């Protein structure tokens, strides 16, 4: 009888907590923070190129986002997906088209996640340097930073630069991921 009561109580609690039943945060094509490099390649296809940094590996793909072309970077630390970045190049667009593209993508993020908060230049530069495994170069002239903090801990960092703008998704477990050596001969 106690087991039935405990089971009933568990079912009632699960039904009363819909947050527990929500699906994992998904980036695109079903990719989640739990996806491995092979999972991403199965979902996204063969990357356009792969570069190996000291402690991480980056797979580059061309991606369409709301009918705009972007370079998409999947960055792994070991087998763990550490970050995903979309780079929208606008330096060859007319000023009005570049502005519209920025406004549209940022508006879509704001509509989906609410108004962004701020992030300091030092913090965003430190995150980018750790993700891409090289020191930040001040000549990149990054500005107009913003940050969305999602309920699962994912951070979305927006920044603009001379060639365009980027949207960087950072794994909530980023600070705990362990870098590794890679064998990229099969990629």
N, C-alpha and C positions, 0 to 999 in steps of 0.2 A: 504494500500500500504506500509506503514511504517513497519507493522508487517511482511509482506512478505519479505521485504528487510532485516529486522533484522534476520528473520529465515534463509534466504539465506546466510547472512554473518556468522551466527553461523555454518552452515553446511560447508562453505568454511574454516573457522578457524579450525574446528575439523578435516577436511580432511588434512589440512596443518600441523597439530600437531600430528604425529603418536605416540609420546610418551604418549599422553593422552589416546590412545587406547590400549596401551600395557597391557597385563594381569598382575595381581599381582604376586609378587615373590612367587614361589612355592618351598617348600622344598622337598617333595616326596609324592607320593600317593595323590596329590592334596591338601596337607596341606599347608595353608598359615598362615600369622601372625594373620589373623582374625578368625582362627579355634579355637573352644572351645575344652575343654577336651573331651566332648562327640563326637564332630566332629572327633577328632583324633582317638578315639576308634572305631568309625564307619569305618574310612578309613584304620586304621592299624590293627584292631583287639584287642583282650584283651591283656593288657600288661602282660609281664612275672612277673613283680612285681611293687609295688607302694610304695613309701616312702613319709612320710609327714614330712616336716621340719617346723620350727616355722611359716613361712609366705609363704611357697610355697609347691608345691607338685611335685613329679617327677615320671613319668611313664617310666619304663625300658622295652625295647624290644630288641630282637636279630634281627639284620638287615644284609642283604647282600648288599654290596656296591662294584660294579665292581668285583664281585666274591670273595670279601674278607669279612669275618665275622667281625662285629663290634657290640658293645653294643650301643644302641641308647637311649638317654635320652630326653624326652620331659619335660620341666620344665614350670610350670604354676604359675603365680602370680594372685590370684583370678581366674577369668575365662579366663584370657589373657595368651596366649602362650608367655612366656618371652624368652625362648632359646631352642635350640635343639643342642645336642652334640652327636657326633660319637666318640667312644673310640675304637681304634684299638690296640689290645694287640699283642705285638710282642716279649715279653720276652721269650716265649717258641719256637720261630722260630729260624732257623739258622740265623747267622749274615747276610748272603747274601740275604736270603728270606726277612728278616725284612727290610733291606735296600731297596730292590726292591719294597716292599709294600709301604714304606714311599715315595719313589721317584715317584711311579705310582700315588698315591692319590694326592700328592702335585702337580705333573705335570698336572693332570686332572683339579685341581682347578685353576692353573695358566693359562692353556689353555682356560678355560671358563671365568675367571674373570680378566686376565692380571696378571702382576707381583705384588706380595704383597708389602705392605709397612711394616714398623716396628711398634712394639708396645712395650712399656717399660714393664719390669717385674712388676713394681709396679701397672701399669694400668691394665694389664691382671689379676694379682692376685686379685686386688680389684673387678673386674668384676666377676671373678669366685666365690669369697667369697660371693658377693651379690646374685648371681644366686643360689648357692647351700646352702646359709644361714648358713655358718660356716666359721670361720677364716681360712685363708690360712696357710698351714703348710710348712715352708721352707724345711723340710726334703723330700718333694716330688721331689726336684731337677728338676724343669721344666726349659727347655731351648729351643733354636732354635725357638723363637716366631716369628710369622709373622701375618699380618692382611690385609685383603682385605676390602675395603669400597665400597659397592655397591651403585648404583644410588638412590635406595629407602631409603638409610640410614642403611640397614642391614650391620652388621659387621661380618666377618668370621675370627675367631681367630684360628691360628694353633699353637700348642705347642707340644713339645716332652717331655717325661718323662721316667723314668726307665722301666716301663712296656710296653711302646709303644708310641703312639701319639694320639692326639685328634684334631677334627675339631669342633669348637664351633660357631654356628650361633646365633647371638644376635639380638633380635627384635629392630628395629629402635626407638620404643617408650619405650624401656626398662626403661629409667630413669623416666618415668611418670606412670608406672604400679603400681597399688595399691595391696599390699598383702592382703590376706584374710584368715579366718579360714575355714577349710574344714570338710565335712562329707565324709569320704572315706569308709564308711561301705559297699557301694554297688559296690566297685571296686574290 
